């Protein structure tokens, strides 16, 4: 066994040991959520653990960088447990965390299954499927709770598709008809990938006659009949781990299969993640960055962004 092999065998874990300053108040919550999305578990106060890997090390380095940039401090250590906690006990901590997440998904799926087929049920099934995929990505040791959650979500998806016309579907259709006259959709100035893609989606699939207004990030009071998206207190904006584009797809039950890979690209670029890791993501990110750098006008950004997303849509619609 080589020295590198011996080291890999011994140092099974990465530990982030950090100290977060008391201000800003939101930082501790933000860092906690970041670590939760990575699948890290707390060993004790301010000490978080992940199984050792190159990806985990890079993820923790980004978290540590944010802590330090906000006035905190910390270290990342390669570690093995000699006394106290055993490896099997640490694995149990990871499984307990994933089981708890799966239990919440299971309960929501079972509650939704009792409501019958509707646009709302389809949207719930899509959200729970995304959450379950996120859990699977950080289920390092095969938590048993995933099996039940998988079954419940699959059953919810079956029920959601069992009927094409329900009262809820009619309500949803009426909402889309109401929008067809053309509403004013408001978002923040300086639009980037999520707002460009969301505006493209709104005009293509939700409100073909939509008008767009670009305003400051704070202090805007909406006028009667306006709908806000991807901004503070908006009617349609980030929810849980979904970007605004994903939220609009779910809320308006837009089920075009060609839009799903576009949503995955927008998600990873907007949230600076590699959750879906589509090969097209880096190219789209470069195109949008170029549009933003070359155009101060939001109207120009939107017009050029439309060509990008029209092309992506045609590509994914024709791709086998």
C-alpha positions in Angstrom: 0.0 0.0 0.0 1.4 3.4 -1.0 1.7 6.4 1.3 -1.2 8.0 -0.5 -3.4 4.9 -0.1 -2.6 4.8 3.6 -3.5 8.4 4.0 -6.8 8.0 2.2 -7.6 5.0 4.4 -6.8 6.9 7.6 -8.2 10.3 6.8 -11.8 9.5 6.0 -13.3 12.8 7.0 -13.0 16.5 6.4 -13.8 18.8 9.3 -14.7 22.5 9.0 -14.0 24.3 12.3 -15.2 27.8 12.2 -16.1 30.9 14.2 -18.7 33.2 12.8 -18.9 36.9 14.0 -22.2 38.0 15.6 -22.9 40.4 12.8 -24.3 40.4 10.2 -27.1 38.5 11.8 -28.0 36.5 8.7 -24.5 35.1 8.2 -24.8 32.2 10.7 -28.1 31.1 9.2 -26.8 31.4 5.6 -23.7 29.4 6.4 -25.8 26.8 8.2 -28.0 26.4 5.2 -25.0 26.1 2.8 -23.6 23.3 4.9 -26.9 21.6 5.1 -27.2 21.6 1.3 -23.7 20.1 1.1 -24.8 17.3 3.4 -22.4 18.2 6.2 -23.4 17.2 9.7 -22.4 19.0 13.0 -20.1 17.0 15.2 -20.3 19.7 17.9 -20.9 23.5 17.9 -19.1 25.1 14.9 -17.5 21.8 13.8 -19.0 20.2 10.6 -18.0 17.0 9.0 -18.1 15.6 5.4 -16.7 12.3 4.0 -13.3 13.2 2.5 -13.2 13.8 -1.3 -11.9 16.4 -3.6 -15.4 17.7 -4.2 -16.1 18.0 -0.5 -12.8 19.8 0.0 -13.7 22.3 -2.7 -17.2 22.9 -1.3 -15.9 23.5 2.2 -13.2 25.9 0.9 -15.9 28.0 -0.7 -17.8 28.1 2.6 -14.7 29.0 4.5 -13.9 31.7 2.1 -17.3 33.3 2.7 -16.9 33.1 6.4 -13.5 34.8 6.3 -14.7 37.5 3.9 -17.4 38.4 6.4 -14.9 38.7 9.3 -15.0 35.1 10.7 -12.2 32.5 10.8 -11.8 28.8 10.5 -9.9 25.8 9.2 -10.5 22.7 7.2 -8.8 19.5 8.5 -8.4 16.0 7.1 -9.2 13.8 10.0 -9.8 10.3 11.4 -11.5 9.6 14.7 -9.2 7.9 17.2 -11.3 8.0 20.3 -14.9 9.1 21.3 -16.9 8.9 18.0 -16.3 5.9 15.8 -16.6 5.9 12.1 -19.8 3.9 12.3 -21.3 6.5 14.7 -20.4 9.3 12.3 -22.0 7.5 9.4 -25.1 7.1 11.6 -25.2 10.9 12.0 -25.3 11.3 8.2 -28.0 8.6 7.8 -30.1 10.2 10.6 -29.9 13.6 8.8 -30.9 12.1 5.5 -33.7 10.0 7.1 -35.1 13.2 8.7 -35.2 15.0 5.3 -36.8 11.9 3.6 -39.4 11.7 6.4 -40.5 15.3 5.7 -40.7 14.5 1.9 -42.7 11.3 2.7 -45.2 13.2 4.9 -45.8 15.9 2.3 -46.2 13.3 -0.5 -48.7 11.4 1.5 -50.7 14.5 2.3 -50.6 15.6 -1.4 -51.7 12.2 -2.6 -55.0 12.6 -0.7 -56.0 15.7 -2.7 -56.4 13.9 -6.1 -55.2 15.0 -9.5 -54.7 18.7 -10.0 -52.2 21.3 -11.2 -51.3 21.9 -7.6 -50.6 18.2 -7.1 -48.4 18.1 -10.2 -46.5 21.1 -9.0 -46.0 19.5 -5.5 -44.8 16.2 -7.1 -42.3 18.1 -9.2 -41.0 20.0 -6.1 -40.7 16.9 -4.0 -38.9 15.0 -6.8 -36.3 17.8 -7.0 -35.9 17.7 -3.2 -35.5 14.0 -3.3 -32.9 14.3 -6.0 -31.0 16.8 -3.8 -31.1 14.4 -0.8 -29.9 11.5 -3.0 -26.9 13.6 -4.1 -25.7 13.9 -0.5 -26.8 10.4 0.8 -23.3 9.2 1.3 -24.1 6.0 3.2 -27.4 4.8 1.9 -30.0 6.1 4.4 -32.9 3.6 4.6 -35.6 6.4 4.6 -35.0 7.1 1.0 -36.9 4.0 -0.1 -40.2 5.0 1.5 -39.8 8.6 0.2 -39.1 7.4 -3.3 -42.2 5.2 -3.3 -44.4 8.0 -1.9 -43.2 10.5 -4.5 -43.7 8.0 -7.3 -47.3 7.4 -6.1 -47.9 11.1 -5.9 -46.7 11.5 -9.5 -49.0 8.7 -10.7 -52.0 10.3 -9.0 -51.1 13.7 -10.4 -51.2 12.4 -13.9 -54.3 10.2 -13.5 -56.8 12.8 -14.6 -56.4 15.6 -17.1 -59.3 17.8 -16.1 -60.2 18.7 -12.5 -61.6 21.7 -10.8 -58.1 22.9 -9.9 -57.0 22.5 -13.5 -59.9 24.7 -14.6 -58.9 27.3 -12.0 -55.4 27.2 -13.3 -56.6 27.5 -16.9 -58.7 30.5 -15.9 -55.7 32.1 -14.3 -53.7 31.7 -17.6 -56.6 33.1 -19.6 -56.7 36.1 -17.2 -53.0 36.7 -17.9 -53.4 36.5 -21.7 -54.6 40.1 -21.8 -51.1 41.2 -20.9 -50.0 42.0 -17.3 -47.1 44.1 -16.2 -44.3 42.0 -14.7 -41.9 43.8 -12.5 -38.3 42.7 -11.6 -35.0 44.2 -10.5 -32.8 46.2 -12.8 -29.6 44.7 -14.1 -31.2 41.4 -15.2 -29.1 38.3 -15.3 -29.7 34.7 -16.1 -32.7 33.9 -13.8 -34.6 37.1 -14.6 -33.8 36.9 -18.4 -34.9 33.2 -18.5 -38.0 33.9 -16.4 -39.0 36.8 -18.6 -38.5 34.7 -21.7 -40.6 31.9 -20.1 -43.4 34.3 -19.1 -43.8 35.7 -22.6 -43.4 32.3 -24.3 -45.6 30.1 -22.0 -47.5 32.1 -19.4 -48.5 35.6 -20.6 -47.7 36.1 -24.3 -48.6 39.8 -24.1 -46.6 40.5 -21.0 -45.0 43.9 -20.4 -41.8 44.2 -18.3 -40.8 46.9 -15.9 -37.3 47.1 -14.4 -37.0 48.8 -11.0 -34.7 49.3 -8.1 -34.1 46.3 -5.8 -35.6 47.9 -2.7 -38.5 50.3 -1.9 -40.6 49.7 -4.9 -44.4 49.8 -4.3 -46.2 47.7 -6.9 -49.1 49.3 -8.8 -52.5 47.5 -9.0 -52.4 44.5 -11.2 -48.6 44.2 -11.4 -46.9 40.9 -10.8 -43.3 40.9 -9.4 -40.8 38.2 -10.0 -37.2 37.4 -8.8 -37.2 40.3 -6.3 -37.9 41.0 -2.6 -41.5 40.1 -1.6 -42.3 39.1 -5.2 -45.3 37.0 -6.1 -42.9 34.6 -7.9 -39.3 34.3 -6.6 -36.9 31.8 -5.1 -38.5 29.2 -2.9 -36.5 26.7 -0.9 -33.7 25.6 -3.2 -35.5 26.5 -6.5 -34.7 29.5 -8.6 -37.5 31.8 -10.0 -37.5 30.0 -13.4 -38.2 26.7 -11.6 -40.9 28.3 -9.4 -42.7 29.7 -12.5 -42.6 26.2 -14.1 -44.2 24.7 -11.0 -46.7 27.4 -10.2 -48.1 27.5 -13.7 -47.8 23.8 -14.3 -45.7 24.2 -17.5 -44.8 20.6 -18.4 -42.9 21.0 -21.6 -40.0 18.4 -21.4 -37.7 20.7 -23.4 -37.9 23.3 -20.5 -36.6 20.9 -17.8 -32.9 20.9 -19.0 -33.1 24.7 -19.4 -34.4 25.0 -15.8 -31.4 22.8 -14.6 -28.9 25.1 -16.4 -30.5 28.3 -15.0 -30.5 26.7 -11.5 -26.8 25.9 -11.5 -25.7 29.2 -12.9 -28.0 31.4 -10.8 -27.4 29.5 -7.5 -23.7 28.9 -8.3 -24.2 25.2 -7.8 -23.3 22.0 -9.7 -26.5 20.2 -8.7 -27.4 19.1 -12.2 -24.0 19.5 -13.9 -25.3 19.7 -17.5 -22.5 20.0 -20.1 -24.2 23.0 -21.7 -24.1 25.1 -18.5 -20.7 26.7 -18.8 -21.4 27.8 -22.4 -24.8 29.3 -21.5 -23.2 31.1 -18.5 -20.5 32.6 -20.8 -23.1 33.8 -23.3 -25.3 35.5 -20.6 -22.2 37.0 -19.0 -21.2 38.5 -22.4 -24.7 39.9 -22.9 -24.6 41.5 -19.5 -21.2 43.0 -20.1 -22.1 44.4 -23.5 -25.5 45.9 -22.6 -26.4 48.2 -19.8 -30.0 48.3 -21.0 -32.3 45.6 -19.5 -34.4 45.7 -22.6 -31.4 45.0 -24.8 -30.3 42.2 -22.4 -33.7 40.7 -22.6 -33.8 40.9 -26.4 -30.5 39.2 -26.8 -31.2 36.7 -24.1 -34.4 35.7 -25.9 -32.3 34.5 -28.9 -30.2 32.4 -26.5 -33.2 30.7 -24.9 -35.0 30.3 -28.2 -32.0 28.4 -29.5 -31.7 26.3 -26.3 -35.4 25.4 -26.5 -35.2 24.3 -30.1 -32.1 22.3 -29.3 -33.7 20.4 -26.4 -37.0 20.0 -28.2 -35.3 18.2 -31.1 -32.6 16.4 -29.1 -33.3 12.6 -28.7 
